[in-house]
Amino acid sequence: MDIPRIFNITESAHRIHDPISAEKLATLGAALRLEPGDLVLDLGSGSGEMLCTWARDHGITGIGVDMSQLFTKQAKKRAEELDVAGQVKFIHDDASGFVSEEKVSVAACVGAAWIGGGIAGTIELLAKSLRPGGIILIGEPYWRQLPPTEDAARACLANAISDFLMLPELLASFGRLGYDVVEMIHSNQDDWDRYEAAKWLTMRRWLEANPGDEFAKEVRAQLTSEPERYVTYTREYLGWGVFALISR
Ligand code: SAH
């Protein structure tokens, strides 16, 4: 079981697979007022940076579930590097339907809300693992500016304008689901650049090392078109944030 290979190629050198910097991830950990021993569940945990650094900085314990073999391997390696392998566990699996045995203080899905079939379904899934009064963390894109056409939305790699909301509507939607928004952190264009532009050098190096690979044509096509697409569309129209929610 694995995610589509293209992501394991383009994001192989990413430590964080989202437009959030290491500094903002640290700010978020502090903002949540985590206590030593708090258990944090992370669905779509990627290369484990959030759980590993929060284990180091706040003494939390964590469970991460991710479908990428490569990212899960990298997460385990990161835990060893930061000397927190005894506190965090990374499971290679499909996280759709995953409910932890023990109730958690924080249940997160940062940049992978398709795991629960969208925001509402993901919140419902995370809530099954959460202790009463615990925090749900959701990382999601929103429109910073509304794209003028459906074509422009597709060029942001959305299926349609209706895939994402503007920020006030996104916050209102959490309210309608019965949650208070109790904290948040947002990406700026520099953060988006770290996530997107970092893929380009990885692709370039990968092409140099794998000229005969069956994926070389696809990677070459992406490297040729991505920089211009990204600065014209995603960088201008898409915002991204992590929202902390507590049930009303
Ligand atoms: N939260 C991480 C990763 C976000 S990228 C971070 O911020 O770094 C989305 C992640 O979801 C990828 O690591 C991908 O491998 C994982 N993923 C995609 N589909 C999944 C599924 N069905 N179950 C578990 N993980 C999945």
Residues whose N, C-alpha, C, O or C-beta is under 5 A from the ligand:
A	BS01	SAH	I3 R15 I16 H17 D18 G44 S45 G46 S47 V65 D66 M67 S68 F71 D93 D94 A95 S96 V110 G111 A112 I115
